[in-house]
Protein backbone atom coordinates (compact mmCIF):
# COMPACT_ATOMS: atom_id res chain seq x y z
CA UNK A 1 0.00 0.00 0.00
CA UNK A 2 1.33 3.40 -0.96
CA UNK A 3 2.58 5.72 1.77
CA UNK A 4 1.78 8.75 -0.41
CA UNK A 5 -1.55 9.38 -2.12
CA UNK A 6 -1.80 10.25 -5.79
CA UNK A 7 -3.44 13.53 -4.77
CA UNK A 8 -0.50 14.48 -2.53
CA UNK A 9 2.05 13.33 -5.12
CA UNK A 10 1.42 16.42 -7.22
CA UNK A 11 2.36 18.68 -4.28
CA UNK A 12 5.88 17.21 -4.31
CA UNK A 13 6.36 16.57 -8.03
CA UNK A 14 4.66 18.91 -10.49
CA UNK A 15 5.91 16.94 -13.50
CA UNK A 16 3.89 13.94 -12.32
CA UNK A 17 0.87 15.56 -14.00
CA UNK A 18 2.13 14.14 -17.30
CA UNK A 19 1.31 10.59 -16.13
CA UNK A 20 -2.03 8.85 -15.72
CA UNK A 21 -3.49 8.18 -12.30
CA UNK A 22 -2.83 4.45 -12.73
CA UNK A 23 0.82 5.09 -13.65
CA UNK A 24 1.33 7.40 -10.68
CA UNK A 25 -0.27 4.89 -8.32
CA UNK A 26 1.94 2.08 -9.62
CA UNK A 27 5.14 4.06 -9.11
CA UNK A 28 4.05 5.28 -5.68
CA UNK A 29 3.37 1.68 -4.62
CA UNK A 30 6.80 0.60 -5.86
CA UNK A 31 8.55 3.59 -4.25
CA UNK A 32 6.80 2.94 -0.93
CA UNK A 33 7.93 -0.68 -0.98
CA UNK A 34 11.51 0.30 -1.85
CA UNK A 35 11.61 2.91 0.93
CA UNK A 36 10.30 0.47 3.54
CA UNK A 37 12.78 -2.19 2.45
CA UNK A 38 15.62 0.30 2.68
CA UNK A 39 14.50 1.50 6.12
CA UNK A 40 13.85 -2.10 7.28
CA UNK A 41 10.48 -1.19 8.79
CA UNK A 42 6.83 -0.44 8.03
CA UNK A 43 5.47 3.07 8.49
CA UNK A 44 1.67 2.93 8.61
CA UNK A 45 0.02 2.32 11.98
CA UNK A 46 -0.76 -1.38 12.40
CA UNK A 47 -1.12 -4.06 15.08
CA UNK A 48 1.60 -6.66 15.64
CA UNK A 49 1.93 -9.89 17.61
CA UNK A 50 5.59 -11.00 17.51
CA UNK A 51 7.89 -13.42 19.27
CA UNK A 52 11.46 -12.55 20.22
CA UNK A 53 14.61 -13.99 21.71
CA UNK A 54 16.47 -11.76 24.16
CA UNK A 55 20.16 -11.07 23.57
CA UNK A 56 21.39 -10.92 27.17
CA UNK A 57 20.43 -7.27 27.53
CA UNK A 58 17.80 -5.37 29.59
CA UNK A 59 16.58 -3.65 26.40
CA UNK A 60 14.32 -5.34 23.86
CA UNK A 61 14.17 -3.56 20.48
CA UNK A 62 10.85 -4.15 18.75
CA UNK A 63 10.66 -4.83 15.04
CA UNK A 64 8.40 -1.82 14.38
CA UNK A 65 8.31 1.71 15.76
CA UNK A 66 7.26 4.31 16.83
CA UNK A 67 5.06 2.39 19.25
CA UNK A 68 1.63 3.88 19.91
CA UNK A 69 1.84 5.07 23.55
CA UNK A 70 -1.96 5.37 23.83
CA UNK A 71 -2.50 1.60 23.74
CA UNK A 72 -0.93 -0.86 26.21
CA UNK A 73 1.94 -3.13 25.22
CA UNK A 74 1.25 -6.76 26.18
CA UNK A 75 4.37 -8.79 27.03
CA UNK A 76 4.48 -12.47 27.99
CA UNK A 77 7.50 -14.65 28.74
CA UNK A 78 7.09 -18.42 28.71
CA UNK A 79 9.61 -21.12 27.80
CA UNK A 80 6.73 -23.37 26.64
CA UNK A 81 5.60 -20.70 24.13
CA UNK A 82 2.00 -20.99 25.39
CA UNK A 83 2.05 -17.37 26.59
CA UNK A 84 -0.91 -17.77 28.92
CA UNK A 85 -2.24 -14.85 30.96
CA UNK A 86 -0.23 -16.01 33.97
CA UNK A 87 3.02 -15.29 32.09
CA UNK A 88 2.20 -11.62 31.46
CA UNK A 89 4.45 -8.79 32.60
CA UNK A 90 3.12 -5.45 33.83
CA UNK A 91 4.01 -2.28 31.96
CA UNK A 92 5.68 0.40 34.13
CA UNK A 93 6.27 -2.21 36.83
CA UNK A 94 8.24 -4.97 35.13
CA UNK A 95 9.24 -2.95 32.06
CA UNK A 96 8.97 0.54 30.60
CA UNK A 97 8.42 1.63 27.00
CA UNK A 98 10.45 4.10 24.96
CA UNK A 99 7.87 4.58 22.16
CA UNK A 100 9.89 6.60 19.65
CA UNK A 101 12.72 4.03 19.62
CA UNK A 102 10.47 0.99 20.04
CA UNK A 103 12.45 -0.26 23.03
CA UNK A 104 11.16 -2.17 26.07
CA UNK A 105 13.47 -1.96 29.09
CA UNK A 106 13.29 -4.37 31.99
CA UNK A 107 13.26 -2.73 35.41
CA UNK A 108 15.65 -3.74 38.20
CA UNK A 109 13.22 -2.93 40.99
CA UNK A 110 11.55 -6.33 40.75
CA UNK A 111 14.55 -8.67 40.85
CA UNK A 112 12.80 -10.70 43.57
CA UNK A 113 10.07 -11.51 41.07
CA UNK A 114 12.66 -12.92 38.73
CA UNK A 115 14.03 -15.14 41.48
CA UNK A 116 10.52 -16.44 42.23
CA UNK A 117 10.12 -17.19 38.54
CA UNK A 118 13.38 -19.13 38.67
CA UNK A 119 11.86 -22.40 37.50
CA UNK A 120 13.35 -21.59 34.11
CA UNK A 121 16.81 -20.60 35.23
CA UNK A 122 16.56 -18.30 38.24
CA UNK A 123 18.89 -15.40 38.84
CA UNK A 124 21.78 -17.13 37.08
CA UNK A 125 19.90 -17.02 33.79
CA UNK A 126 17.89 -13.85 34.19
CA UNK A 127 20.37 -11.45 35.77
CA UNK A 128 23.93 -10.22 35.41
CA UNK A 129 26.11 -10.07 38.52
CA UNK A 130 29.07 -7.75 38.77
CA UNK A 131 30.77 -5.16 40.94
CA UNK A 132 30.12 -1.43 41.05
CA UNK A 133 32.22 0.60 43.50
CA UNK A 134 32.94 -2.55 45.45
CA UNK A 135 29.28 -3.56 45.81
CA UNK A 136 27.59 -6.44 44.05
CA UNK A 137 24.96 -5.45 41.52
CA UNK A 138 22.53 -7.34 39.35
CA UNK A 139 20.15 -6.43 36.57
CA UNK A 140 17.75 -8.51 34.50
CA UNK A 141 18.05 -9.54 30.89
CA UNK A 142 15.30 -10.59 28.54
CA UNK A 143 14.88 -14.40 28.31
CA UNK A 144 14.74 -16.65 25.26
CA UNK A 145 10.95 -16.76 24.77
CA UNK A 146 9.04 -13.49 24.62
CA UNK A 147 5.77 -12.53 22.97
CA UNK A 148 4.86 -8.87 22.44
CA UNK A 149 1.54 -7.46 21.21
CA UNK A 150 1.60 -3.77 20.30
CA UNK A 151 0.55 -1.07 17.85
CA UNK A 152 3.22 0.81 15.90
CA UNK A 153 3.58 3.19 12.99
CA UNK A 154 2.40 6.63 11.94
CA UNK A 155 -1.20 7.78 11.64
CA UNK A 156 0.11 10.64 9.50
CA UNK A 157 3.26 9.96 7.46
CA UNK A 158 5.88 12.70 8.18
CA UNK A 159 6.19 15.28 5.39
CA UNK A 160 9.91 14.71 4.80
CA UNK A 161 9.26 10.98 4.38
CA UNK A 162 6.51 11.76 1.87
CA UNK A 163 8.95 13.94 -0.06
CA UNK A 164 11.49 11.11 -0.13
CA UNK A 165 8.88 8.68 -1.47
CA UNK A 166 7.88 11.19 -4.16
CA UNK A 167 11.54 11.53 -5.19
CA UNK A 168 11.99 7.77 -5.50
CA UNK A 169 8.75 7.50 -7.50
CA UNK A 170 9.81 10.27 -9.91
CA UNK A 171 13.24 8.67 -10.29
CA UNK A 172 11.54 5.44 -11.30
CA UNK A 173 9.28 7.22 -13.77
CA UNK A 174 12.17 8.96 -15.49
CA UNK A 175 14.13 5.71 -15.65
CA UNK A 176 11.32 3.79 -17.31
CA UNK A 177 10.73 6.58 -19.82
CA UNK A 178 14.34 6.17 -20.97
CA UNK A 179 14.10 2.40 -21.37
CA UNK A 180 15.49 1.63 -17.95
CA UNK A 181 18.45 3.99 -18.24
CA UNK A 182 19.00 6.97 -15.98
CA UNK A 183 21.71 9.55 -16.61
CA UNK A 184 24.47 10.55 -14.22
CA UNK A 185 27.02 13.33 -14.76
CA UNK A 186 29.33 11.13 -16.85
CA UNK A 187 27.38 8.06 -17.92
CA UNK A 188 24.17 6.10 -17.60
CA UNK A 189 23.07 3.64 -14.92
CA UNK A 190 21.03 0.64 -16.06
CA UNK A 191 18.06 0.24 -13.73
CA UNK A 192 15.92 -1.93 -16.00
CA UNK A 193 16.79 -5.32 -14.51
CA UNK A 194 17.16 -4.48 -10.84
CA UNK A 195 13.67 -3.15 -10.09
CA UNK A 196 13.09 -2.75 -6.37
CA UNK A 197 16.40 -4.48 -5.66
CA UNK A 198 18.17 -1.67 -7.50
CA UNK A 199 16.20 0.95 -5.60
CA UNK A 200 17.04 -0.52 -2.21
CA UNK A 201 20.60 -1.83 -2.64
CA UNK A 202 21.97 1.06 -4.69
CA UNK A 203 20.18 3.56 -2.50
CA UNK A 204 21.89 1.96 0.48
CA UNK A 205 25.31 2.21 -1.20
CA UNK A 206 24.74 5.81 -2.24
CA UNK A 207 25.26 4.80 -5.88
CA UNK A 208 22.48 7.00 -7.24
CA UNK A 209 23.61 10.64 -7.30
CA UNK A 210 20.12 11.86 -8.15
CA UNK A 211 18.81 10.39 -4.88
CA UNK A 212 21.57 11.63 -2.58
CA UNK A 213 19.34 14.06 -0.66
CA UNK A 214 16.58 11.45 -0.49
CA UNK A 215 19.01 8.96 1.02
CA UNK A 216 19.91 11.48 3.71
CA UNK A 217 16.25 11.80 4.67
CA UNK A 218 15.69 8.05 4.71
CA UNK A 219 18.83 7.44 6.75
CA UNK A 220 17.17 9.10 9.75
CA UNK A 221 14.30 6.62 9.49
CA UNK A 222 16.42 3.52 8.89
CA UNK A 223 16.33 0.87 11.60
CA UNK A 224 19.68 0.62 13.44
CA UNK A 225 21.91 -2.42 12.97
CA UNK A 226 22.46 -2.83 16.72
CA UNK A 227 20.79 -6.07 17.83
CA UNK A 228 19.39 -6.23 21.35
CA UNK A 229 16.73 -8.76 20.35
CA UNK A 230 15.99 -11.29 17.63
CA UNK A 231 12.60 -11.49 15.96
CA UNK A 232 11.49 -15.12 15.70
CA UNK A 233 8.14 -14.58 13.98
N, C-alpha and C positions, 0 to 999 in steps of 0.2 A: 504494500500500500504506500502511495506517495506521501512524503512528508511535506510537500508543497503543492498547493492546489493550482490548477490551471489558471484560475482567476488571479491568484497572487503572483504567478510566474511573470506576467507582463509588467509587474511593478519593479522587477529586478532585471528583466531582459526585454527591452523594447523590440529588438529584432525578432523575438519569438512570434510576433504577429504574422510573420510570413508563413507560419506552419499551421496546419489544421489542428483542431482540438485533439483529435485522436493521436496525431504525431507528438504533440506537446505532452499529452498524458503518458505516452509510451516512454519518452525520454525522461520524464520526471520520475516514473516508476523505476527505471534503470538507474538513474542517478541516486535515488534514495537508497536503493539496495547497495550500490557501490559505496556510498558514504557510511552506511551502517556496518558494512563489512570492514571498511578501513578503520572505523572507530571501535570495532569489536563489541558493539552494543546496539540495543534497540532504543528508539527515542520516544515513541508514543506511549502514553500511559496504558498499562496493562497489568493483569494479575498473574503472579507466578507462584508455582509450588515446585521447589527444587531441593535436591539432596546434595550435601557437601561432605568432604573430608577435611578436617582441620589439619593445619600444617605446623603444629606445635607452637602456636602463637595465640595470645589473647584476643586478637582481632580476626574477624571473619569478613572477607570482602565478598559482597554479593555480586552475582553475575550482571545485574541490571541496577541502574541508578539514574537520577536521584530517586530515593525511596519516598513515597508519599507519607509525610509525617502525620497526616490526619487520620490514617487508618492503622490499627495495631499490626505489629509484626509478630507472627506466630512461629515460635521456635520449639522444636522437639529434639531430644537426643535419646537414642535407643539403639543398642548394638544389635537388636533383633530386627530392626528396620520396620517394626510395626507402628511406631510413632503414635501410641495411644495417648489419651488425654493425660494420663498419669506421668508421662515423660515430658510434659510441657515446662518450659522456662517462663519466668515472669519478666516482662520488659520493665526496665528502670529499677529492678531488684537484682536479677541475675545477669542482665546485660543492658547496655544502652545503645542507642542508635545514633549514628552520624549520617543523616539522610542525604546530604549533598554528595558524600563520598560513597554511600552504600556500604558502610562498615558497621558491623555489630561487634561491640567490645564486651568481653566478659568482665564482671566486677569482682574485685578481691574481697569484698566485704562478706561474702557468703561462703568462704572456704570450708566451713564446717558442713555445709550442705553437700559439698563435693565429697567430703570424707564419708558422710552417711550414704552417699550414692556409690560407695566404693566397691560394690559387687562387680563392677566392670573395670577394676584396676585401682581404685582408691587414689590417694594423694600421689603415689608414685607415678601413675599414668596421667593424672589430670593437672598436676601442678609442677612448677619448677622451683627447686630449692637452691638458694645461693646465699651469699653474704653481702650485706650492705652496711658499711661503717661498723663492721664487727658483729652485726646482729643477723640472725637467720631470717630470710624472707621467703615467701612463696607466692606465686600467682598462678591462676588457672590457665589452661590452654584448651582450645576447642578439641573435642574427641573425634573419633573416626566416622561416626554416623550421626549426621545432623539433617533435619528437614526444616526448611524455612518457607513460610507462606507470606507473601508481601505484594504490595502494589508499587510499581516504579515506572518512571517515564514522565514526559511533559504533557500537560494538558494543552498548552500553547507552545509550539516549537519556537525557540529563540530566533530573533530576526537575523543574527549573524549566521546561524546554521542554515536558515532558509536561503540566504544569499549564497552560501557555499554550494548548496544543492542546485540552485539555479545556474551557477557557474559550471558545474559538472555537466548538467543537462545541456547547456549551450555548447560546451566543448564537444559533447557527443554528437549534437546536431551538425556542427560544422564539419566534423570528421566524416560522418556518413555522406554529407553532400559532396565531399571530395573523394569518394570511393574508398573511404577508410584511411585516407592519408591526412595528416594534420601538419602544418608547416611550423618549423622552428626558425631561429635566426639564420641558420646555415644549411639546414636540410629538412627532410620530411621524416616523420615518425609514422610507421605503419600501425594503425590501431584496428585494422579490420578483423584480425583473427583472434585478438585477445579478449574482446568484449569486456565484461565486468572484471575479469581477471586483470586485464590491462589497467583499467581504472583504479583498481585497488592496489595492485602490486607496484605499478609505476608511480602512482600517487604517493605511496609509502616511501619509495626511494627518491622522491623529488625529481623524477626524470621527465616531468612534463612542465617546461618553463611557463606555459600559459596558465597553469594551475598553481603556481607558487604561492600566491596570496591565499588561495582557497585552502591549500595544505596547511598554512599557518593557522587558519581558523579552525580547521578540523583537528589539528594537533591538540588543541585545548580541550576537545571533547573525547579524545582517544583514551580508551581504557588502559591504565598503567600495566606494565609487564610484571610488576612485583606480585608474587603469589603468596597470599596468606591464607588461601583456601583452594580447594579443588572441587569444581563442579562435577558431580557424578551423573546427574540427569535432572 
